[in-house]
């Protein structure tokens, strides 16, 4: 897939990042994939867990040199990206996909003729939700959500560490590193990144955290009404199917004003 020039190789001889205008803590470059070592580093990963304030302190300067921040979970059974079997070679380019076409296909494949629990919608794809008004600056909202995820009060991520990824936009991060989270749903994560790009444009999202099969995004323009939330919930149900125990309306209630969204693929 098309990417920006990668500044990460410079960190091999300059671990502090001073030549890039950065002041990085101890960390390492990750280039392990399911097919051996990648031809260049996929991400920089801090050695120690992140704390509140880490995202703002390191993420903002890194963005200026083409590196975007994301928290990665280095705890649990699949501890960190070296264990995730990253597959960047399988990824296409997010810009080559249309978000609505991707979601409509997912909806048709996963929802099909199922109407129970889909009210007020039927089984047919109802189209994309309209954009919502910004309630916060997207990068500032991302920093605040990252602070919540690193304050030690949440069950996930178990061990959040800051990573820096050479991506054009935050939505592209999963595709750039070849993240395998939804592998059993779609092996080309660039298609999901195309949806994330659309959510960036309409809802001010930023990819904030990744686990082996879990994704969290901050939301700077969340739905503010039930009708808006129901339309957004349709996209979520297509993007990452639920276990069937929650109706669309019940799920939509949780989205009104929510500063973050999370998804888990089985």
Protein Blocks (a to p, Z undefined) as FASTA:
>chain_A
ZZdddfklmmmmmmnommnopacddddddfbdfebpafbdfbdcdfbdcdehklmmmmmm
mmmnopacddddfedjbgcjklnopafklpccfklpcfklmmmmmmmmmnmmafghpacb
dfbdebjadddddfbdfklmmmmmmmmmmnopafbdfbdcddddddfbfklmmmmnopak
lmmmomclmlmmmmmmmmmmmnopacfbdcfkbccdddfbbcfbfklmmmmmmmmmmmmc
cehlacfklmmmmmgopabdcdddZZ
